Amino acid sequence: MGGVRELAASFVVPGPCGVAVRDRLKHLTPQDEIVLRAVGEYQGRLASRDLRARCADGLEHSAETWAARKRDLTALSSSRIAGAITNASHDQWALARRCQAAHIQTLEAGIGTLRHRLSLPIGARGTKRAAGGYRSRGEWFRKSRRLAALEARHDAAVRDRQAGRVRVVRGGRRLLNTRHHLTQARLTEEQWRERWEAERWFIAADGESGKRFGNETIRVTLDGEVSIKLPAPLAHLANAKHGRYTLTSTVAFAHRGQEWADRIVANRAVAYRIHLDVGRGRWYLTASWQRPAVQTIPLEAARARGMIGVDTNADHFAAYRLDPHGNPIGEPRRFFYDLSGTADHRDAQIRHALTRLINWAKQAGVTAIAIEDLDFTTEKTREKHGRKKRFRQLISGIPTGKLKARLVSMAAEQGLSMVAVDPAYTSMWGAQHWQKPLATPHRKMSRHDAAGIAIGRRALGHPVRRRTAPPPHDRSDRAGHRTAQAPPGTRGRDGTRPPATDHAPRDVPPNGTRKRGPSASNTVRDAPSTHQWVQDSLMHTG
């Protein structure tokens, strides 16, 4: 166990703090679409202007500058629209700052790895902890050039962060770069332009508690009627009183509809956003609201009825159910998904796999699911894994952040808690101590299934190993029972154990002794040396 890092303590993941539901705006008239496009384009220009002003302020931002920006926008729209735009600009700037810090951290990890490998002799062998030297002088030279490039990027990023300078693209940098690769994206310039403009529109409003139906700018009644408060320059397009435009389409939230209705009846804040899916040609309305902070259950309460350990992989979840004492129950379960294709397809695949996992957990009667607290921020660089391009693509394809957030949100609706554990050594120790003993002719155990057991045992507070250290050699029961998972009183807990799995096949165990002594032979030639031959007396005949 030498060199094993200290493991972080397991903890219960806090539940979701917000809710969002969406419904389609069907049967819109041409006039409705004209008004929505005009409002989105006009307020989008205001949002772009305000974001530019916010980025120019940088670290000099204060409450006074925020109020000045809001006053300027109020003259061009309304105070509520101005508040929504300035809040969105501030959130976008803060997100860019967090991404900037993560980018600097990634650069520092790559620079550290390159410096270490360049300091080693050519062809030096690596270890499990760190990579060795480069294979040739040519590779060493190319990596030295890359080190200089990364250092230059790091210095520029640090200067930008110290100056409070961020780079934000309204509409998305990926869509902006798609403009230069229209053939690969199978888009025409007109199609790309339509998507670009739709992504830069702004039709959103923050909720206000105490106001009618929880929102004054975008109001949705209990019957599903949607009306929008138009900005001052577009007031001539109104078809209702007080400069409002009422859409012919109505909405009805199938998911969480009753919860949404309870909020608007009580005039509690609900935020709305209207956006256009250009690919499908459909308009959608998204409603969101905050939830009060819910106290998570204690870790001991989450462990009371056992746990389901889940190992996250590139194409499936490997899950195993464990009782409160850490014993595997039943058969391993696998929930497959496909992360290829479009973002919507990947998102749907994750949702379907998580739905099957949560339904099985409910049927099993457990109250918690154990997952790894994964973070591949510093693991995706090619400096760390070198030529292992397939492995880098593998870990890059696992949506760890989105996966955890979605699993926590979906599990909370079913009354399940999430326990996050340290992911260190779960696959290695699970395969070492659980894969072979649980494999039978009718049960195929994979390394991922064994990792699910290791995750579940760690969440339950048990060691991953199946047994504790052997007792003293003089008495087999002097140090107590040699089990870490069976509770007292269980029949057969001191019975015959499966073969040891803590050493390689045909190797000497750590205690230096065999599991059982050799059996005596049935032949005279191979009889043990301790056997004594006795000559019987001669029989008397006659």
Secondary structure by P-SEA (a helix, b strand, c coil): cccccbbbbbbbbbcccbbbbbbbbccccaaaaaaaaaaaaaaaaaaaaaaaaaaaacccccaaaaaaaaaaaaaaccaaaaaaaaaaaaaaaaaaaaaaaaaaaaaaaaaaaaaaaaacccccccccccccccccaaaaaaaaaaaaaaaaaaaaaaaaaaacbbbbbcccccccccccccccccccaaaaaaaaaaaaccbbbbbbcccccccccccccccbbbbbbcccccccccccccbbbbbcbbbbcccaaaaaaaaaaaccbbbbbbbbcccccbbbbbbbbbbcbbbbcccccccccbbbbbbbcccbbbbbbbccccccccbbbbbbbbccccaaaaaaaaaaaaaaaaaaaaaacccbbbbbbccccccccccccccaaaaaaaaaacaaaaaaaaaaaaaaaacbbbbbccccaaaaaaaaccccccccccccccaaaaaaaaaaaaaaccccccccccccccccccccccccccccccccccccccccccccccccccccccccccccccccccccccbbbbbccccccc
